[in-house]
Amino acid sequence: MLDGLPGGAAGMLYNNTLDEFAEGVNTDLYLLPTTNGQTRIYAADQYTLVDIKMGLERQKHFKDFENHALSGAVLHYKQKCKSLVVVPQPRKCSVVRRG
């Protein structure tokens, strides 16, 4: 978890910061903004989206959980193409069974 970066959680988005971090660990990254001032970073070769989303659901039950603009959003930094994308949330759909 990164604390105290200039700009709070958005400090990871400064020029070349994600590039350098991803190169240092040599993998794609998942970013989970947890508060306005903190971002958790997960190595994509060690964690799955399911792991991260389960952790997020657990975290929502703690009293210090902050609801903010990016609550629940998982960002995926792709090292090779140096791009950051929001991981789409699964759509809820109804299943109708015909009998």
C-alpha positions, -999 to +999 in steps of 0.1 A: +000+000+000+013+034-008+007+063+016+020+098+016+026+102-021+022+138-033-014+141-046-027+112-024-039+082-042-036+100-075+002+103-070+006+069-088-007+085-119+022+110-121+043+108-152+064+076-153+055+065-118+035+035-128+060+027-156+089+026-132+071+006-105+059-020-130+094-023-145+108-028-110+085-058-103+084-069-140+046-075-142+013-059-149-004-042-119-038-040-104-045-008-085-073-004-059-079+031-046-089+025-010-092+060+002-086+095-011-050+092+001-042+055-004-039+031-033-032-007-029-011-022-057-012-058-065+011-077-088-010-092-116+011-124-117+004-131-080-032-120-076-064-125-096-092-101-100-113-125-079-088-122-050-088-084-052-126-081-054-131-105-025-107-083-005-126-052-015-159-067-003-143-076+031-129-041+034-163-025+029-174-039+062-146-021+082-156+012+099-127+031+083-139+023+048-142+055+028-168+058+000-153+079-027-154+085-065-133+054-072-148+031-045-150-004-059-130+004-090-101-018-100-075-003-124-053-025-146-019-012-156-006-031-186+032-029-185+039-037-222+016-011-237+019+013-207-018+018-204-042+021-175-077+009-178-107+005-155-116-031-151-153-034-162-177-044-134-196-076-142-231-069-153-259-083-133-284-101-154-314-122-149-316-158-160-350-170-172-354-207-174-380-221-197-395-253-186 
